[in-house]
Amino acid sequence: MENNIKGKFAAHNGAKCRYEMFDRQEGVSTGIFTSLNVGAYVGDEEEAVQENRRRVRESLGIPFLLSAKQVHGTGIYCLNKPLIENTEIDGVDALITDLSDVGLMIQQADCQAVLLFDPVKAVIAAIHCGWRGSVQGILAKVIANMVENYGTVQADLQAVISPSLGPCCAEFVNYRRELPEEFHQFMVRNNYFDFWQISRFQLMTAGVSEKNIETTSTCTCCSDNYFSYRRATRLSGGVTGRNCSVISLQETPACNMLR
């Protein structure tokens, strides 16, 4: 899986942390779902999805995945006990843990996965952030949870925004009804919005330092290497697979992100 976007984390006291943002290549699914579809509820064969998820785990060297049956809301699940099997949580859009050897997986097809890492407290978070999540302020809510429950200091956080719908393709013809007025400053041309910048703005407003925010700047709708719901609405009635982004804390706690 050489073409995936990978981030490494500096080892400290034996800790290893990293993330990987997977494209749609090198899986076993066929047809519309070719080939690394990780979405279990989009119409693909269950056996193919499970094999694709196994390949994701293998690529990261982790035994288990924690994922969510995402609903475009602001629900948060905090993993406090070690997993003994792959687990999917119903009805949440953000995952947080300070446990090692588990991958927090976000499934996406144009929505952002925003991955957070606290190198001081050794806490990770994975957030499914579509436009509805942005409107509901999911990023700030996850950061507030990390502050309250794990002692995170916002300025310590590192953030990475995954491949997702870019300003070239994020058209919102009903933006006056759908998007709050504070988003309107991020309109790049008539009806088109830069949600990468919106997420940066929301992260910074929540206390994350601008220098600690990385954007991959790859549009999933433009690139055939990724599943895209918007592209699929034109080609297959909106039926498509799901890409994934995974972050994991490995071995002992405490690590620093390499830049």
C-alpha positions as CSV (number, residue, x, y, z in Angstrom):
1,M,0.0,0.0,0.0
2,E,2.7,2.4,-1.1
3,N,0.5,5.2,-2.3
4,N,-1.3,5.7,1.0
5,I,-0.6,8.9,3.0
6,K,1.3,7.8,6.1
7,G,2.5,9.7,9.2
8,K,5.1,8.5,11.6
9,F,5.5,9.5,15.2
10,A,8.8,9.8,17.1
11,A,9.5,7.1,19.6
12,H,9.7,8.2,23.3
13,N,10.0,5.8,26.2
14,G,9.3,2.9,23.7
15,A,6.2,4.4,22.2
16,K,5.3,4.3,18.5
17,C,2.4,6.3,17.1
18,R,1.3,6.6,13.5
19,Y,-1.6,7.1,11.1
20,E,-2.4,5.9,7.6
21,M,-4.9,7.4,5.1
22,F,-5.9,4.7,2.7
23,D,-7.0,5.1,-0.9
24,R,-9.2,2.6,-2.7
25,Q,-6.5,0.5,-4.2
26,E,-5.1,-3.0,-3.2
27,G,-8.3,-4.5,-1.9
28,V,-10.4,-7.5,-3.0
29,S,-13.8,-5.9,-3.6
30,T,-15.2,-5.8,-7.1
31,G,-17.5,-3.7,-9.3
32,I,-18.5,-0.3,-7.9
33,F,-16.6,-1.2,-4.7
34,T,-13.2,-1.9,-6.4
35,S,-11.2,-2.5,-4.5
36,L,-10.3,-1.5,-0.8
37,N,-13.8,-0.8,0.4
38,V,-14.0,-0.8,4.2
39,G,-17.7,0.2,4.4
40,A,-19.8,-2.7,5.8
41,Y,-23.2,-1.2,5.0
42,V,-22.9,0.1,1.4
43,G,-23.9,-3.1,-0.4
44,D,-20.5,-4.8,-0.7
45,E,-19.9,-8.5,0.1
46,E,-19.2,-8.9,3.8
47,E,-16.3,-11.3,3.2
48,A,-14.6,-8.7,0.9
49,V,-15.1,-5.9,3.5
50,Q,-13.6,-8.1,6.3
51,E,-10.6,-9.0,4.1
52,N,-10.0,-5.3,3.2
53,R,-10.1,-4.4,6.9
54,R,-7.7,-7.2,7.7
55,R,-5.3,-5.6,5.1
56,V,-5.7,-2.3,6.8
57,R,-4.7,-3.8,10.1
58,E,-1.8,-5.6,8.5
59,S,-0.5,-2.4,7.0
60,L,-0.5,-0.7,10.4
61,G,0.7,-3.8,12.3
62,I,-2.2,-3.6,14.8
63,P,-4.4,-6.5,16.0
64,F,-7.8,-4.7,16.2
65,L,-9.8,-1.9,14.7
66,L,-12.3,0.3,16.5
67,S,-14.7,1.9,14.0
68,A,-18.1,3.5,14.1
69,K,-21.4,3.2,12.3
70,Q,-21.3,6.9,11.6
71,V,-24.4,9.1,11.5
72,H,-23.2,12.6,10.7
73,G,-23.7,13.7,14.3
74,T,-21.5,14.7,17.2
75,G,-21.5,11.5,19.3
76,I,-18.1,10.5,20.9
77,Y,-17.0,7.1,22.1
78,C,-14.0,6.8,24.5
79,L,-12.3,3.5,24.5
80,N,-11.2,2.8,28.1
81,K,-10.8,-1.0,28.0
82,P,-8.5,-3.1,25.7
83,L,-10.3,-4.6,22.7
84,I,-10.4,-8.4,22.3
85,E,-11.9,-8.2,18.8
86,N,-12.6,-5.8,16.1
87,T,-15.5,-3.5,17.3
88,E,-17.8,-1.1,15.6
89,I,-19.8,1.4,17.7
90,D,-23.3,2.4,16.5
91,G,-24.3,6.0,16.3
92,V,-21.1,8.0,16.9
93,D,-18.8,10.0,14.7
94,A,-15.7,10.4,16.9
95,L,-13.4,7.9,18.7
96,I,-10.9,8.7,21.4
97,T,-8.4,6.4,23.3
98,D,-5.2,6.4,25.3
99,L,-4.8,2.6,24.8
100,S,-2.2,1.1,22.6
101,D,-2.4,-1.5,19.8
102,V,-5.8,-0.5,18.5
103,G,-6.5,1.5,15.4
104,L,-9.2,4.2,15.4
105,M,-10.8,4.0,12.0
106,I,-12.9,6.6,10.2
107,Q,-14.8,5.6,7.0
108,Q,-15.3,8.3,4.4
109,A,-16.3,9.1,0.8
110,D,-15.7,12.8,0.6
111,C,-16.1,13.6,4.3
112,Q,-13.0,14.5,6.2
113,A,-11.3,12.3,8.7
114,V,-9.6,14.6,11.2
115,L,-7.0,12.8,13.3
116,L,-5.7,14.3,16.5
117,F,-2.7,13.4,18.6
118,D,-1.7,14.6,22.1
119,P,2.0,13.9,22.4
120,V,2.1,14.8,26.1
121,K,-0.7,12.7,27.4
122,A,-0.4,10.1,24.6
123,V,-4.1,10.3,23.5
124,I,-5.4,9.9,20.0
125,A,-8.7,10.8,18.4
126,A,-10.3,10.1,15.0
127,I,-13.2,12.2,13.8
128,H,-15.7,11.8,11.0
129,C,-16.2,15.4,9.9
130,G,-18.6,16.0,7.0
131,W,-20.3,19.3,6.4
132,R,-23.0,18.5,8.9
133,G,-20.4,17.6,11.5
134,S,-18.7,20.9,10.8
135,V,-21.9,22.8,11.3
136,Q,-22.5,21.1,14.6
137,G,-19.0,21.8,15.8
138,I,-17.8,18.2,16.2
139,L,-14.1,19.2,16.3
140,A,-14.5,21.5,19.2
141,K,-16.6,19.0,21.1
142,V,-13.9,16.2,20.7
143,I,-11.2,18.6,21.8
144,A,-13.3,19.6,24.9
145,N,-13.7,15.9,25.7
146,M,-10.0,15.3,25.5
147,V,-9.3,18.2,27.8
148,E,-11.9,17.1,30.3
149,N,-11.3,13.4,30.3
150,Y,-7.6,13.0,29.5
151,G,-6.0,16.3,30.6
152,T,-5.1,17.4,27.1
153,V,-3.8,21.0,26.6
154,Q,-5.1,22.2,23.3
155,A,-1.9,23.8,22.2
156,D,-0.1,20.4,22.4
157,L,-2.4,18.8,19.9
158,Q,-1.3,17.8,16.4
159,A,-4.0,17.5,13.7
160,V,-4.1,16.0,10.3
161,I,-7.0,16.5,7.8
162,S,-7.4,13.6,5.4
163,P,-8.1,13.5,1.6
164,S,-11.7,14.7,1.3
165,L,-14.0,17.0,-0.8
166,G,-11.9,19.9,-1.9
167,P,-12.8,23.6,-2.6
168,C,-12.9,22.6,-6.3
169,C,-15.9,20.4,-5.8
170,A,-17.6,21.4,-2.6
171,E,-20.7,23.1,-4.1
172,F,-23.5,24.1,-1.8
173,V,-26.2,25.8,-3.8
174,N,-28.4,26.0,-0.6
175,Y,-25.5,27.3,1.5
176,R,-27.6,30.2,3.0
177,R,-29.9,27.6,4.5
178,E,-27.3,24.8,5.3
179,L,-24.2,26.6,6.4
180,P,-23.8,29.2,9.2
181,E,-22.8,32.7,8.3
182,E,-19.3,32.3,9.8
183,F,-18.6,29.7,7.0
184,H,-19.4,32.2,4.3
185,Q,-16.0,33.8,4.5
186,F,-14.6,30.5,3.1
187,M,-16.5,30.6,-0.2
188,V,-13.9,30.4,-2.9
189,R,-16.3,31.1,-5.8
190,N,-20.1,31.2,-6.2
191,N,-21.5,28.4,-4.1
192,Y,-18.2,26.6,-3.6
193,F,-16.6,26.3,-0.2
194,D,-13.1,25.4,1.2
195,F,-13.9,23.0,4.0
196,W,-10.2,22.3,4.6
197,Q,-9.9,25.9,5.7
198,I,-13.2,25.6,7.7
199,S,-11.7,22.7,9.7
200,R,-8.4,24.6,10.2
201,F,-10.4,27.6,11.4
202,Q,-12.5,25.4,13.8
203,L,-9.4,23.6,15.1
204,M,-7.6,26.9,15.8
205,T,-10.7,28.4,17.4
206,A,-10.7,25.3,19.7
207,G,-7.1,26.1,20.7
208,V,-4.9,24.0,18.3
209,S,-1.8,25.9,17.1
210,E,-1.9,26.7,13.4
211,K,1.6,25.2,12.9
212,N,0.3,21.9,14.3
213,I,-2.4,21.4,11.6
214,E,-1.6,19.5,8.4
215,T,-3.9,19.3,5.4
216,T,-3.3,16.6,2.8
217,S,-5.0,18.8,0.2
218,T,-6.2,15.9,-2.0
219,C,-9.8,16.1,-3.3
220,T,-11.5,12.7,-3.3
221,C,-14.0,13.8,-5.9
222,C,-11.3,14.7,-8.4
223,S,-9.1,11.7,-7.8
224,D,-10.2,8.2,-9.1
225,N,-7.9,6.8,-6.4
226,Y,-10.6,7.5,-3.8
227,F,-14.2,6.6,-3.3
228,S,-16.4,9.7,-3.7
229,Y,-20.1,10.0,-2.9
230,R,-20.4,13.2,-5.0
231,R,-18.8,11.5,-8.0
232,A,-20.9,8.4,-7.5
233,T,-24.1,10.5,-7.6
234,R,-23.3,11.3,-11.2
235,L,-22.2,7.7,-12.1
236,S,-23.9,5.2,-9.9
237,G,-26.8,6.8,-8.1
238,G,-24.7,7.5,-5.1
239,V,-23.6,3.9,-4.4
240,T,-20.0,3.8,-3.6
241,G,-17.4,2.3,-1.2
242,R,-15.7,3.9,1.7
243,N,-12.0,5.0,2.1
244,C,-10.6,4.9,5.6
245,S,-8.2,6.8,7.8
246,V,-6.7,5.1,10.9
247,I,-4.6,6.4,13.8
248,S,-3.0,4.1,16.4
249,L,-0.9,4.4,19.5
250,Q,1.4,1.5,19.8
251,E,3.3,-0.1,22.6
252,T,3.9,2.2,25.7
253,P,2.3,5.6,26.1
254,A,3.8,9.0,25.3
255,C,5.2,9.9,21.9
256,N,5.9,12.9,19.7
257,M,4.8,13.4,16.2
258,L,7.5,13.7,13.6
259,R,7.1,16.6,11.2
